[in-house]
Amino acid sequence: MYRLLPFLFLVYIINEYQNYSSPKYLALGDSLAVGIGAFWGCGYTRQYYKWLINTFSQRYFSYQNLGVIGWTSEALLNAVTLNTNYRRAISNAAIITIDIGGNDILKHKYSTDELYQALACFEHNLYTALYEIRCLNRHAQIYLMDIYNPYPAGHEIYEISEAWVKGFNSVIWSTLMHSEFKVTGIAGAYTAFKGNEYNYTFIKNNNVHPNTLGHKIICDCYKSTTVI
């Protein structure tokens, strides 16, 4: 047994070095990043991670999910500016995905007066968070996701939801025009979910989260914009 110790120690050191030096994928966001709605292990971030391993032939491509259920853009901003664990993870990441904004809309329950203010705050929070992320890490690929409208046409709040989702999405897509953010791409979930709300979400049960298929579609959206 003792003769094996040097060998086991060498294997441990090699493994630690490979994990330390390997590319790192960091997922930030709300309950979607956590994987709520999907079967265990089938959230879009986990699916995307498996795809990265296969695509880049990186056996030791590491994965860190720091998504938080209920996160808003304000929570994201606080984490990237004040939380040491988040700042360290951002600094060490090679690829970062972010989904944020849905809860900024939902927490105001489509109150028009409140949402005008929420939209302005969302723009400030997102821009500031991205600027901070880029200051921490100049070289990481950063991918955002736009917001899908979970309500199908004909639903009683479809029209108001559609208007505000488009408003928030305009902020998300505008990040591509800001060179200081250097956002690599945006996963177009809004278009992908259009007309497929019943298939991709639990909206029949008044639940806006994507189901397992919906998470796969979101993953496909990220894959399609990833620079290889």
C-alpha positions, 0 to 999 in steps of 0.5 A: 500500500505504502509503495502506491502512495508516491504514484497516487500523489503524482496522479493527484498533482497531475489532476490538480494541475489539469483542473487549475490550468484548464479552461473554466466555464462560469454560469451566472444568472437566475433560476434558469441558470440554476436549472429550475424546470429541467430534469436533474442535470439537464438545465441549460448550463449543464447541457452547455458545459457538456457541449463545451467539453465535446466541442473543445475536446477538453476533458478537464474543462471545468464548470462553476454555476453561481446562478441564484433563484430569484436573482435580479440585475441588482443582485447580479451587480452586487455580486460582481462588485462586492462578493469575493467568490464571484469576483474570483470566479469571474477572473478565472473564467474562460467563458461566462454565460449570463441570463438576467432580467426576467425577475426585474419584470416579474417582481413588478407584476407588469405595473406600467409605472413601476416598470418604466423605472425598472427598465432604467435601473436594469440598463444601469445595473446590466451595463455596470455589471458588464463593465465590472466583469470586463475589468476583472477579466479582459479575455473571457468570452461573455454570452448574454441571453435575451428574455423569452415571453412565456405567455402565448398569443391570446393569453390575457397578459400576452400583450403587456408582457410582450411590450416589456420583454421587448423593452428589456431585450432592447437593452440586452441587445444594445450591449453589443454596441458597447466596445468596453463590454466586448460581449461576444454574443447573445443567445436569442431565446425570445425568437426561439420560444415564439409560438412554442410557449406551451411546448417549451415552458410550464405556462399551462400550469401558470409557471413561466419556467422552461421545461427540459425541452425549453432548457435544451432550446436555450442551450442550442441558442447559446451554442449557435452564438458561441465562437469556436 
